[in-house]
């Protein structure tokens, strides 16, 4: 039997990969992450899942012709504009729900 053509190879699903990564820390409070990952087996499992997601994202960028460096820089610039430090530090609200500039409670 011949080799399987690349287009017919099974591909991992991004939701599954992201879900596996999220599951590693889903029920761990932020303050306990370091302690949770101090166990070598947990640390390796987390790193493996993180690597899977990163590999998948790089593969998608390659297949679709996305310049990942440019895309990341563009996204970071958008995030800086949407989430200015003085308005968003310590706040988990979406940028459309952040307090207006000037410190009052008005929403944008």
C-alpha positions in Angstrom: 0.0 0.0 0.0 1.4 3.4 -1.0 2.0 6.5 1.2 -1.0 8.6 2.2 -1.0 11.8 0.2 -0.5 14.9 2.5 -4.0 16.2 1.7 -5.6 12.9 3.0 -3.6 12.9 6.3 -5.8 13.4 9.4 -5.4 16.8 10.8 -5.9 17.7 14.5 -8.8 20.0 15.1 -7.9 23.4 16.6 -10.7 23.3 19.1 -9.6 19.9 20.4 -6.0 21.2 20.7 -7.1 24.3 22.5 -9.4 22.4 24.7 -6.7 20.0 25.7 -4.5 22.9 26.6 -7.3 24.7 28.6 -8.0 21.5 30.4 -4.5 21.4 31.9 -5.3 24.5 34.0 -9.1 24.8 33.8 -9.9 24.4 37.5 -6.6 25.7 38.9 -6.9 29.2 40.4 -4.3 31.7 39.0 -2.6 31.9 42.4 -2.0 28.2 42.4 -0.7 27.7 38.8 3.0 27.6 39.8 2.3 25.1 42.5 0.2 23.0 40.2 2.9 22.9 37.5 5.7 22.2 40.1 5.0 18.5 39.6 7.2 17.3 36.7 4.5 15.1 35.1 2.0 18.0 35.1 4.6 20.4 33.8 5.5 18.1 30.9 1.9 17.5 30.1 1.2 21.3 30.0 4.2 22.0 27.9 3.3 19.2 25.4 -0.2 20.6 25.0 1.1 24.2 24.6 3.5 22.9 22.0 0.7 21.1 20.1 -1.3 24.3 19.9 1.7 26.4 18.8 2.7 23.8 16.2 -0.9 23.7 14.8 -1.0 27.5 14.6 2.4 27.6 12.8 1.2 25.0 10.4 -2.0 26.9 9.7 0.1 30.1 9.1 2.3 28.2 6.7 -0.6 26.5 4.8 -2.5 29.8 4.4 0.5 32.0 3.6 0.1 34.1 6.7 3.2 36.0 7.8 2.8 35.1 11.4 5.3 37.7 12.7 3.4 40.5 10.9 0.1 39.1 12.1 1.3 39.0 15.7 2.7 42.6 15.6 -0.5 43.9 14.1 -2.6 42.1 16.7 -0.4 43.4 19.6 -0.8 47.0 18.2 -4.6 46.5 18.1 -4.6 45.3 21.7 -2.5 48.2 22.9 -5.0 50.6 21.3 -8.0 48.7 22.7 -6.6 48.1 26.1 -4.6 51.1 27.3 -2.8 50.2 30.5 -4.3 53.1 32.5 -7.8 51.9 31.7 -7.4 48.1 31.6 -4.9 47.1 34.2 -6.6 44.8 36.7 -9.8 44.8 34.7 -11.0 41.8 32.8 -13.7 43.7 30.9 -13.9 43.6 27.1 -12.4 46.8 25.6 -15.9 48.0 24.7 -16.9 47.9 28.4 -13.8 49.6 29.9 -14.3 52.9 31.8 -14.0 56.0 29.5 -10.7 57.9 29.6 -10.6 60.4 32.4 -11.5 58.0 35.1 -15.3 58.4 35.2 -17.6 55.4 34.9 -19.0 56.3 31.5 -18.7 53.5 28.9 -17.5 54.0 25.4 
